[in-house]
Amino acid sequence: DVYNPKSRRHNMIDGAHFGTSFPHMLFQVYPSLKPAPSDQRYVPRIFGFKLHNVAELHRWQDEQREQQKQRLTADKK
């Protein structure tokens, strides 16, 4: 979806042609394309199903993180 060549000859090139370093070089050349960091925790899934049953731990960690953020912002005021 990102790369659509104008030449029909290059239309058959897939992502393996560029290798694993391509995304890193792309973001070094075009840093404005780099996505912003997310506050949401990554949940690994396969076909929509969670891999590990650690949701309770993640919720506790998220609550602790939010409490810490609130404490830090309260200290700045």
PDB file of N, CA, C and O in Angstrom:
ATOM      1  N   ASP A   1       0.809  -1.194   0.000  1.00  0.00           N
ATOM      2  CA  ASP A   1       0.000   0.000   0.000  1.00  0.00           C
ATOM      3  C   ASP A   1       0.852   1.258   0.000  1.00  0.00           C
ATOM      4  O   ASP A   1       0.427   2.289  -0.522  1.00  0.00           O
ATOM      5  N   VAL A   2       2.046   1.194   0.576  1.00  0.00           N
ATOM      6  CA  VAL A   2       2.887   2.378   0.670  1.00  0.00           C
ATOM      7  C   VAL A   2       3.633   2.616  -0.635  1.00  0.00           C
ATOM      8  O   VAL A   2       3.773   3.759  -1.070  1.00  0.00           O
ATOM      9  N   TYR A   3       4.108   1.558  -1.256  1.00  0.00           N
ATOM     10  CA  TYR A   3       4.938   1.684  -2.458  1.00  0.00           C
ATOM     11  C   TYR A   3       4.149   1.218  -3.663  1.00  0.00           C
ATOM     12  O   TYR A   3       3.806   0.040  -3.762  1.00  0.00           O
ATOM     13  N   ASN A   4       3.859   2.123  -4.579  1.00  0.00           N
ATOM     14  CA  ASN A   4       3.156   1.796  -5.812  1.00  0.00           C
ATOM     15  C   ASN A   4       3.958   2.361  -6.976  1.00  0.00           C
ATOM     16  O   ASN A   4       3.813   3.538  -7.306  1.00  0.00           O
ATOM     17  N   PRO A   5       4.812   1.537  -7.611  1.00  0.00           N
ATOM     18  CA  PRO A   5       5.687   2.051  -8.674  1.00  0.00           C
ATOM     19  C   PRO A   5       4.907   2.415  -9.930  1.00  0.00           C
ATOM     20  O   PRO A   5       3.844   1.858 -10.208  1.00  0.00           O
ATOM     21  N   LYS A   6       5.454   3.353 -10.672  1.00  0.00           N
ATOM     22  CA  LYS A   6       4.833   3.777 -11.924  1.00  0.00           C
ATOM     23  C   LYS A   6       5.139   2.799 -13.052  1.00  0.00           C
ATOM     24  O   LYS A   6       4.340   2.637 -13.974  1.00  0.00           O
ATOM     25  N   SER A   7       6.287   2.152 -12.978  1.00  0.00           N
ATOM     26  CA  SER A   7       6.707   1.227 -14.018  1.00  0.00           C
ATOM     27  C   SER A   7       6.099  -0.157 -13.785  1.00  0.00           C
ATOM     28  O   SER A   7       6.109  -0.655 -12.660  1.00  0.00           O
ATOM     29  N   ARG A   8       5.573  -0.777 -14.837  1.00  0.00           N
ATOM     30  CA  ARG A   8       5.010  -2.122 -14.709  1.00  0.00           C
ATOM     31  C   ARG A   8       6.115  -3.130 -14.402  1.00  0.00           C
ATOM     32  O   ARG A   8       5.858  -4.166 -13.789  1.00  0.00           O
ATOM     33  N   ARG A   9       7.329  -2.835 -14.821  1.00  0.00           N
ATOM     34  CA  ARG A   9       8.455  -3.736 -14.581  1.00  0.00           C
ATOM     35  C   ARG A   9       8.742  -3.865 -13.083  1.00  0.00           C
ATOM     36  O   ARG A   9       9.114  -4.942 -12.616  1.00  0.00           O
ATOM     37  N   HIS A  10       8.573  -2.782 -12.335  1.00  0.00           N
ATOM     38  CA  HIS A  10       8.844  -2.790 -10.895  1.00  0.00           C
ATOM     39  C   HIS A  10       7.622  -3.176 -10.069  1.00  0.00           C
ATOM     40  O   HIS A  10       7.709  -3.262  -8.844  1.00  0.00           O
ATOM     41  N   ASN A  11       6.512  -3.405 -10.704  1.00  0.00           N
ATOM     42  CA  ASN A  11       5.278  -3.697  -9.987  1.00  0.00           C
ATOM     43  C   ASN A  11       5.323  -5.043  -9.266  1.00  0.00           C
ATOM     44  O   ASN A  11       4.573  -5.241  -8.309  1.00  0.00           O
ATOM     45  N   MET A  12       6.172  -5.967  -9.691  1.00  0.00           N
ATOM     46  CA  MET A  12       6.239  -7.295  -9.092  1.00  0.00           C
ATOM     47  C   MET A  12       7.221  -7.380  -7.922  1.00  0.00           C
ATOM     48  O   MET A  12       7.364  -8.447  -7.325  1.00  0.00           O
ATOM     49  N   ILE A  13       7.894  -6.293  -7.584  1.00  0.00           N
ATOM     50  CA  ILE A  13       8.846  -6.297  -6.471  1.00  0.00           C
ATOM     51  C   ILE A  13       8.060  -6.282  -5.169  1.00  0.00           C
ATOM     52  O   ILE A  13       7.186  -5.436  -4.976  1.00  0.00           O
ATOM     53  N   ASP A  14       8.367  -7.211  -4.282  1.00  0.00           N
ATOM     54  CA  ASP A  14       7.678  -7.220  -2.996  1.00  0.00           C
ATOM     55  C   ASP A  14       8.586  -6.647  -1.906  1.00  0.00           C
ATOM     56  O   ASP A  14       9.709  -6.233  -2.192  1.00  0.00           O
ATOM     57  N   GLY A  15       8.114  -6.621  -0.679  1.00  0.00           N
ATOM     58  CA  GLY A  15       8.852  -6.028   0.426  1.00  0.00           C
ATOM     59  C   GLY A  15      10.147  -6.747   0.754  1.00  0.00           C
ATOM     60  O   GLY A  15      11.055  -6.147   1.330  1.00  0.00           O
ATOM     61  N   ALA A  16      10.250  -8.028   0.396  1.00  0.00           N
ATOM     62  CA  ALA A  16      11.473  -8.787   0.671  1.00  0.00           C
ATOM     63  C   ALA A  16      12.645  -8.242  -0.144  1.00  0.00           C
ATOM     64  O   ALA A  16      13.801  -8.449   0.225  1.00  0.00           O
ATOM     65  N   HIS A  17      12.366  -7.563  -1.223  1.00  0.00           N
ATOM     66  CA  HIS A  17      13.422  -6.992  -2.061  1.00  0.00           C
ATOM     67  C   HIS A  17      14.214  -5.935  -1.286  1.00  0.00           C
ATOM     68  O   HIS A  17      15.424  -5.806  -1.470  1.00  0.00           O
ATOM     69  N   PHE A  18      13.541  -5.190  -0.434  1.00  0.00           N
ATOM     70  CA  PHE A  18      14.189  -4.101   0.291  1.00  0.00           C
ATOM     71  C   PHE A  18      14.944  -4.574   1.526  1.00  0.00           C
ATOM     72  O   PHE A  18      15.858  -3.888   1.983  1.00  0.00           O
ATOM     73  N   GLY A  19      14.589  -5.713   2.069  1.00  0.00           N
ATOM     74  CA  GLY A  19      15.254  -6.236   3.249  1.00  0.00           C
ATOM     75  C   GLY A  19      14.668  -5.683   4.530  1.00  0.00           C
ATOM     76  O   GLY A  19      13.736  -4.878   4.510  1.00  0.00           O
ATOM     77  N   THR A  20      15.228  -6.128   5.648  1.00  0.00           N
ATOM     78  CA  THR A  20      14.688  -5.746   6.951  1.00  0.00           C
ATOM     79  C   THR A  20      15.116  -4.355   7.398  1.00  0.00           C
ATOM     80  O   THR A  20      14.548  -3.822   8.351  1.00  0.00           O
ATOM     81  N   SER A  21      16.095  -3.757   6.740  1.00  0.00           N
ATOM     82  CA  SER A  21      16.562  -2.435   7.151  1.00  0.00           C
ATOM     83  C   SER A  21      15.777  -1.298   6.491  1.00  0.00           C
ATOM     84  O   SER A  21      15.962  -0.136   6.851  1.00  0.00           O
ATOM     85  N   PHE A  22      14.912  -1.617   5.540  1.00  0.00           N
ATOM     86  CA  PHE A  22      14.195  -0.573   4.813  1.00  0.00           C
ATOM     87  C   PHE A  22      13.372   0.341   5.709  1.00  0.00           C
ATOM     88  O   PHE A  22      13.468   1.558   5.556  1.00  0.00           O
ATOM     89  N   PRO A  23      12.552  -0.184   6.651  1.00  0.00           N
ATOM     90  CA  PRO A  23      11.751   0.740   7.472  1.00  0.00           C
ATOM     91  C   PRO A  23      12.622   1.690   8.288  1.00  0.00           C
ATOM     92  O   PRO A  23      12.258   2.850   8.484  1.00  0.00           O
ATOM     93  N   HIS A  24      13.765   1.210   8.763  1.00  0.00           N
ATOM     94  CA  HIS A  24      14.644   2.046   9.564  1.00  0.00           C
ATOM     95  C   HIS A  24      15.242   3.178   8.729  1.00  0.00           C
ATOM     96  O   HIS A  24      15.318   4.320   9.182  1.00  0.00           O
ATOM     97  N   MET A  25      15.659   2.857   7.525  1.00  0.00           N
ATOM     98  CA  MET A  25      16.200   3.897   6.646  1.00  0.00           C
ATOM     99  C   MET A  25      15.109   4.869   6.208  1.00  0.00           C
ATOM    100  O   MET A  25      15.358   6.069   6.089  1.00  0.00           O
ATOM    101  N   LEU A  26      13.904   4.361   5.969  1.00  0.00           N
ATOM    102  CA  LEU A  26      12.791   5.218   5.563  1.00  0.00           C
ATOM    103  C   LEU A  26      12.506   6.275   6.630  1.00  0.00           C
ATOM    104  O   LEU A  26      12.331   7.452   6.316  1.00  0.00           O
ATOM    105  N   PHE A  27      12.462   5.843   7.898  1.00  0.00           N
ATOM    106  CA  PHE A  27      12.164   6.792   8.973  1.00  0.00           C
ATOM    107  C   PHE A  27      13.333   7.723   9.269  1.00  0.00           C
ATOM    108  O   PHE A  27      13.124   8.808   9.812  1.00  0.00           O
ATOM    109  N   GLN A  28      14.548   7.331   8.929  1.00  0.00           N
ATOM    110  CA  GLN A  28      15.674   8.242   9.076  1.00  0.00           C
ATOM    111  C   GLN A  28      15.617   9.333   8.014  1.00  0.00           C
ATOM    112  O   GLN A  28      15.964  10.484   8.281  1.00  0.00           O
ATOM    113  N   VAL A  29      15.183   8.975   6.817  1.00  0.00           N
ATOM    114  CA  VAL A  29      15.093   9.948   5.728  1.00  0.00           C
ATOM    115  C   VAL A  29      13.852  10.823   5.888  1.00  0.00           C
ATOM    116  O   VAL A  29      13.906  12.027   5.637  1.00  0.00           O
ATOM    117  N   TYR A  30      12.739  10.225   6.302  1.00  0.00           N
ATOM    118  CA  TYR A  30      11.475  10.945   6.469  1.00  0.00           C
ATOM    119  C   TYR A  30      10.979  10.815   7.913  1.00  0.00           C
ATOM    120  O   TYR A  30      10.035  10.065   8.162  1.00  0.00           O
ATOM    121  N   PRO A  31      11.587  11.521   8.868  1.00  0.00           N
ATOM    122  CA  PRO A  31      11.181  11.370  10.270  1.00  0.00           C
ATOM    123  C   PRO A  31       9.749  11.830  10.530  1.00  0.00           C
ATOM    124  O   PRO A  31       9.156  11.446  11.538  1.00  0.00           O
ATOM    125  N   SER A  32       9.188  12.639   9.647  1.00  0.00           N
ATOM    126  CA  SER A  32       7.808  13.089   9.854  1.00  0.00           C
ATOM    127  C   SER A  32       6.805  11.956   9.676  1.00  0.00           C
ATOM    128  O   SER A  32       5.666  12.069  10.129  1.00  0.00           O
ATOM    129  N   LEU A  33       7.205  10.871   9.027  1.00  0.00           N
ATOM    130  CA  LEU A  33       6.307   9.730   8.825  1.00  0.00           C
ATOM    131  C   LEU A  33       6.254   8.793  10.027  1.00  0.00           C
ATOM    132  O   LEU A  33       5.376   7.934  10.114  1.00  0.00           O
ATOM    133  N   LYS A  34       7.199   8.963  10.954  1.00  0.00           N
ATOM    134  CA  LYS A  34       7.261   8.073  12.111  1.00  0.00           C
ATOM    135  C   LYS A  34       6.019   8.268  12.978  1.00  0.00           C
ATOM    136  O   LYS A  34       5.706   9.404  13.334  1.00  0.00           O
ATOM    137  N   PRO A  35       5.302   7.200  13.329  1.00  0.00           N
ATOM    138  CA  PRO A  35       4.090   7.353  14.131  1.00  0.00           C
ATOM    139  C   PRO A  35       4.414   7.791  15.559  1.00  0.00           C
ATOM    140  O   PRO A  35       5.480   7.486  16.093  1.00  0.00           O
ATOM    141  N   ALA A  36       3.475   8.508  16.158  1.00  0.00           N
ATOM    142  CA  ALA A  36       3.650   8.964  17.538  1.00  0.00           C
ATOM    143  C   ALA A  36       3.530   7.782  18.489  1.00  0.00           C
ATOM    144  O   ALA A  36       2.790   6.840  18.208  1.00  0.00           O
ATOM    145  N   PRO A  37       4.251   7.816  19.617  1.00  0.00           N
ATOM    146  CA  PRO A  37       4.133   6.731  20.589  1.00  0.00           C
ATOM    147  C   PRO A  37       2.704   6.644  21.128  1.00  0.00           C
ATOM    148  O   PRO A  37       2.024   7.658  21.287  1.00  0.00           O
ATOM    149  N   SER A  38       2.277   5.452  21.398  1.00  0.00           N
ATOM    150  CA  SER A  38       0.917   5.219  21.871  1.00  0.00           C
ATOM    151  C   SER A  38       0.911   5.019  23.386  1.00  0.00           C
ATOM    152  O   SER A  38       1.851   4.462  23.953  1.00  0.00           O
ATOM    153  N   ASP A  39      -0.158   5.479  24.030  1.00  0.00           N
ATOM    154  CA  ASP A  39      -0.318   5.254  25.464  1.00  0.00           C
ATOM    155  C   ASP A  39      -0.967   3.907  25.746  1.00  0.00           C
ATOM    156  O   ASP A  39      -0.979   3.448  26.888  1.00  0.00           O
ATOM    157  N   GLN A  40      -1.501   3.281  24.722  1.00  0.00           N
ATOM    158  CA  GLN A  40      -2.188   2.006  24.909  1.00  0.00           C
ATOM    159  C   GLN A  40      -1.180   0.870  24.940  1.00  0.00           C
ATOM    160  O   GLN A  40      -0.194   0.875  24.203  1.00  0.00           O
ATOM    161  N   ARG A  41      -1.438  -0.093  25.795  1.00  0.00           N
ATOM    162  CA  ARG A  41      -0.569  -1.259  25.918  1.00  0.00           C
ATOM    163  C   ARG A  41      -0.828  -2.206  24.751  1.00  0.00           C
ATOM    164  O   ARG A  41      -1.974  -2.436  24.365  1.00  0.00           O
ATOM    165  N   TYR A  42       0.241  -2.744  24.200  1.00  0.00           N
ATOM    166  CA  TYR A  42       0.133  -3.707  23.112  1.00  0.00           C
ATOM    167  C   TYR A  42      -0.377  -5.028  23.668  1.00  0.00           C
ATOM    168  O   TYR A  42       0.140  -5.529  24.667  1.00  0.00           O
ATOM    169  N   VAL A  43      -1.382  -5.586  23.027  1.00  0.00           N
ATOM    170  CA  VAL A  43      -1.929  -6.883  23.419  1.00  0.00           C
ATOM    171  C   VAL A  43      -1.670  -7.856  22.278  1.00  0.00           C
ATOM    172  O   VAL A  43      -2.299  -7.758  21.224  1.00  0.00           O
ATOM    173  N   PRO A  44      -0.742  -8.803  22.480  1.00  0.00           N
ATOM    174  CA  PRO A  44      -0.448  -9.748  21.408  1.00  0.00           C
ATOM    175  C   PRO A  44      -1.654 -10.650  21.139  1.00  0.00           C
ATOM    176  O   PRO A  44      -2.256 -11.186  22.069  1.00  0.00           O
ATOM    177  N   ARG A  45      -2.000 -10.812  19.863  1.00  0.00           N
ATOM    178  CA  ARG A  45      -3.146 -11.632  19.479  1.00  0.00           C
ATOM    179  C   ARG A  45      -2.812 -12.420  18.224  1.00  0.00           C
ATOM    180  O   ARG A  45      -2.027 -11.989  17.380  1.00  0.00           O
ATOM    181  N   ILE A  46      -3.432 -13.588  18.130  1.00  0.00           N
ATOM    182  CA  ILE A  46      -3.389 -14.385  16.907  1.00  0.00           C
ATOM    183  C   ILE A  46      -4.833 -14.687  16.547  1.00  0.00           C
ATOM    184  O   ILE A  46      -5.567 -15.296  17.326  1.00  0.00           O
ATOM    185  N   PHE A  47      -5.227 -14.261  15.375  1.00  0.00           N
ATOM    186  CA  PHE A  47      -6.607 -14.418  14.907  1.00  0.00           C
ATOM    187  C   PHE A  47      -7.594 -13.816  15.901  1.00  0.00           C
ATOM    188  O   PHE A  47      -8.701 -14.331  16.059  1.00  0.00           O
ATOM    189  N   GLY A  48      -7.205 -12.729  16.574  1.00  0.00           N
ATOM    190  CA  GLY A  48      -8.099 -12.033  17.490  1.00  0.00           C
ATOM    191  C   GLY A  48      -8.099 -12.565  18.908  1.00  0.00           C
ATOM    192  O   GLY A  48      -8.769 -11.991  19.767  1.00  0.00           O
ATOM    193  N   PHE A  49      -7.376 -13.636  19.189  1.00  0.00           N
ATOM    194  CA  PHE A  49      -7.354 -14.213  20.526  1.00  0.00           C
ATOM    195  C   PHE A  49      -6.077 -13.807  21.245  1.00  0.00           C
ATOM    196  O   PHE A  49      -4.995 -13.820  20.658  1.00  0.00           O
ATOM    197  N   LYS A  50      -6.206 -13.443  22.528  1.00  0.00           N
ATOM    198  CA  LYS A  50      -5.041 -13.079  23.326  1.00  0.00           C
ATOM    199  C   LYS A  50      -4.131 -14.289  23.505  1.00  0.00           C
ATOM    200  O   LYS A  50      -4.600 -15.422  23.618  1.00  0.00           O
ATOM    201  N   LEU A  51      -2.828 -14.036  23.531  1.00  0.00           N
ATOM    202  CA  LEU A  51      -1.868 -15.132  23.690  1.00  0.00           C
ATOM    203  C   LEU A  51      -1.664 -15.525  25.142  1.00  0.00           C
ATOM    204  O   LEU A  51      -1.535 -16.709  25.454  1.00  0.00           O
ATOM    205  N   HIS A  52      -1.632 -14.549  26.026  1.00  0.00           N
ATOM    206  CA  HIS A  52      -1.331 -14.820  27.422  1.00  0.00           C
ATOM    207  C   HIS A  52      -2.451 -14.286  28.312  1.00  0.00           C
ATOM    208  O   HIS A  52      -3.104 -13.297  27.981  1.00  0.00           O
ATOM    209  N   ASN A  53      -2.656 -14.938  29.416  1.00  0.00           N
ATOM    210  CA  ASN A  53      -3.689 -14.530  30.345  1.00  0.00           C
ATOM    211  C   ASN A  53      -3.077 -13.645  31.432  1.00  0.00           C
ATOM    212  O   ASN A  53      -3.037 -14.023  32.603  1.00  0.00           O
ATOM    213  N   VAL A  54      -2.599 -12.456  31.030  1.00  0.00           N
ATOM    214  CA  VAL A  54      -1.990 -11.537  31.987  1.00  0.00           C
ATOM    215  C   VAL A  54      -2.752 -10.208  32.013  1.00  0.00           C
ATOM    216  O   VAL A  54      -2.205  -9.180  32.413  1.00  0.00           O
ATOM    217  N   ALA A  55      -4.003 -10.237  31.589  1.00  0.00           N
ATOM    218  CA  ALA A  55      -4.788  -9.007  31.499  1.00  0.00           C
ATOM    219  C   ALA A  55      -4.939  -8.345  32.867  1.00  0.00           C
ATOM    220  O   ALA A  55      -4.895  -7.119  32.967  1.00  0.00           O
ATOM    221  N   GLU A  56      -5.113  -9.133  33.905  1.00  0.00           N
ATOM    222  CA  GLU A  56      -5.264  -8.559  35.247  1.00  0.00           C
ATOM    223  C   GLU A  56      -3.997  -7.823  35.664  1.00  0.00           C
ATOM    224  O   GLU A  56      -4.076  -6.730  36.225  1.00  0.00           O
ATOM    225  N   LEU A  57      -2.846  -8.398  35.401  1.00  0.00           N
ATOM    226  CA  LEU A  57      -1.582  -7.744  35.712  1.00  0.00           C
ATOM    227  C   LEU A  57      -1.432  -6.455  34.913  1.00  0.00           C
ATOM    228  O   LEU A  57      -0.986  -5.443  35.453  1.00  0.00           O
ATOM    229  N   HIS A  58      -1.797  -6.481  33.639  1.00  0.00           N
ATOM    230  CA  HIS A  58      -1.697  -5.285  32.811  1.00  0.00           C
ATOM    231  C   HIS A  58      -2.612  -4.181  33.320  1.00  0.00           C
ATOM    232  O   HIS A  58      -2.222  -3.013  33.349  1.00  0.00           O
ATOM    233  N   ARG A  59      -3.834  -4.546  33.724  1.00  0.00           N
ATOM    234  CA  ARG A  59      -4.740  -3.533  34.269  1.00  0.00           C
ATOM    235  C   ARG A  59      -4.152  -2.913  35.535  1.00  0.00           C
ATOM    236  O   ARG A  59      -4.236  -1.700  35.724  1.00  0.00           O
ATOM    237  N   TRP A  60      -3.555  -3.740  36.409  1.00  0.00           N
ATOM    238  CA  TRP A  60      -2.960  -3.230  37.635  1.00  0.00           C
ATOM    239  C   TRP A  60      -1.794  -2.299  37.297  1.00  0.00           C
ATOM    240  O   TRP A  60      -1.656  -1.232  37.895  1.00  0.00           O
ATOM    241  N   GLN A  61      -0.951  -2.705  36.333  1.00  0.00           N
ATOM    242  CA  GLN A  61       0.174  -1.865  35.935  1.00  0.00           C
ATOM    243  C   GLN A  61      -0.313  -0.546  35.337  1.00  0.00           C
ATOM    244  O   GLN A  61       0.264   0.508  35.606  1.00  0.00           O
ATOM    245  N   ASP A  62      -1.369  -0.601  34.530  1.00  0.00           N
ATOM    246  CA  ASP A  62      -1.922   0.619  33.948  1.00  0.00           C
ATOM    247  C   ASP A  62      -2.462   1.549  35.040  1.00  0.00           C
ATOM    248  O   ASP A  62      -2.265   2.762  34.975  1.00  0.00           O
ATOM    249  N   GLU A  63      -3.142   0.983  36.040  1.00  0.00           N
ATOM    250  CA  GLU A  63      -3.645   1.790  37.156  1.00  0.00           C
ATOM    251  C   GLU A  63      -2.488   2.434  37.914  1.00  0.00           C
ATOM    252  O   GLU A  63      -2.556   3.611  38.270  1.00  0.00           O
ATOM    253  N   GLN A  64      -1.433   1.674  38.158  1.00  0.00           N
ATOM    254  CA  GLN A  64      -0.271   2.210  38.860  1.00  0.00           C
ATOM    255  C   GLN A  64       0.377   3.330  38.058  1.00  0.00           C
ATOM    256  O   GLN A  64       0.794   4.343  38.621  1.00  0.00           O
ATOM    257  N   ARG A  65       0.459   3.149  36.748  1.00  0.00           N
ATOM    258  CA  ARG A  65       1.041   4.167  35.883  1.00  0.00           C
ATOM    259  C   ARG A  65       0.201   5.446  35.914  1.00  0.00           C
ATOM    260  O   ARG A  65       0.748   6.547  35.987  1.00  0.00           O
ATOM    261  N   GLU A  66      -1.123   5.303  35.860  1.00  0.00           N
ATOM    262  CA  GLU A  66      -2.002   6.472  35.908  1.00  0.00           C
ATOM    263  C   GLU A  66      -1.885   7.189  37.248  1.00  0.00           C
ATOM    264  O   GLU A  66      -1.862   8.419  37.296  1.00  0.00           O
ATOM    265  N   GLN A  67      -1.812   6.428  38.334  1.00  0.00           N
ATOM    266  CA  GLN A  67      -1.648   7.040  39.646  1.00  0.00           C
ATOM    267  C   GLN A  67      -0.325   7.789  39.732  1.00  0.00           C
ATOM    268  O   GLN A  67      -0.266   8.878  40.302  1.00  0.00           O
ATOM    269  N   GLN A  68       0.730   7.219  39.176  1.00  0.00           N
ATOM    270  CA  GLN A  68       2.032   7.873  39.183  1.00  0.00           C
ATOM    271  C   GLN A  68       1.992   9.161  38.373  1.00  0.00           C
ATOM    272  O   GLN A  68       2.553  10.174  38.789  1.00  0.00           O
ATOM    273  N   LYS A  69       1.328   9.130  37.212  1.00  0.00           N
ATOM    274  CA  LYS A  69       1.188  10.340  36.399  1.00  0.00           C
ATOM    275  C   LYS A  69       0.435  11.421  37.163  1.00  0.00           C
ATOM    276  O   LYS A  69       0.816  12.591  37.127  1.00  0.00           O
ATOM    277  N   GLN A  70      -0.633  11.032  37.854  1.00  0.00           N
ATOM    278  CA  GLN A  70      -1.406  12.006  38.640  1.00  0.00           C
ATOM    279  C   GLN A  70      -0.562  12.602  39.752  1.00  0.00           C
ATOM    280  O   GLN A  70      -0.625  13.805  40.009  1.00  0.00           O
ATOM    281  N   ARG A  71       0.234  11.759  40.418  1.00  0.00           N
ATOM    282  CA  ARG A  71       1.114  12.262  41.485  1.00  0.00           C
ATOM    283  C   ARG A  71       2.146  13.232  40.922  1.00  0.00           C
ATOM    284  O   ARG A  71       2.421  14.266  41.530  1.00  0.00           O
ATOM    285  N   LEU A  72       2.709  12.908  39.781  1.00  0.00           N
ATOM    286  CA  LEU A  72       3.723  13.773  39.179  1.00  0.00           C
ATOM    287  C   LEU A  72       3.128  15.112  38.737  1.00  0.00           C
ATOM    288  O   LEU A  72       3.746  16.160  38.926  1.00  0.00           O
ATOM    289  N   THR A  73       1.935  15.076  38.152  1.00  0.00           N
ATOM    290  CA  THR A  73       1.315  16.339  37.732  1.00  0.00           C
ATOM    291  C   THR A  73       0.859  17.144  38.924  1.00  0.00           C
ATOM    292  O   THR A  73       0.861  18.374  38.864  1.00  0.00           O
ATOM    293  N   ALA A  74       0.465  16.493  40.015  1.00  0.00           N
ATOM    294  CA  ALA A  74       0.068  17.215  41.231  1.00  0.00           C
ATOM    295  C   ALA A  74       1.276  17.893  41.872  1.00  0.00           C
ATOM    296  O   ALA A  74       1.154  18.983  42.431  1.00  0.00           O
ATOM    297  N   ASP A  75       2.446  17.248  41.793  1.00  0.00           N
ATOM    298  CA  ASP A  75       3.668  17.827  42.366  1.00  0.00           C
ATOM    299  C   ASP A  75       4.133  19.043  41.580  1.00  0.00           C
ATOM    300  O   ASP A  75       4.751  19.939  42.156  1.00  0.00           O
ATOM    301  N   LYS A  76       3.852  19.101  40.278  1.00  0.00           N
ATOM    302  CA  LYS A  76       4.274  20.229  39.455  1.00  0.00           C
ATOM    303  C   LYS A  76       3.449  21.465  39.706  1.00  0.00           C
ATOM    304  O   LYS A  76       3.905  22.581  39.458  1.00  0.00           O
ATOM    305  N   LYS A  77       2.226  21.279  40.198  1.00  0.00           N
ATOM    306  CA  LYS A  77       1.331  22.434  40.409  1.00  0.00           C
ATOM    307  C   LYS A  77       1.684  23.223  41.631  1.00  0.00           C
ATOM    308  O   LYS A  77       1.024  24.217  41.936  1.00  0.00           O
TER     309      LYS A  77
END
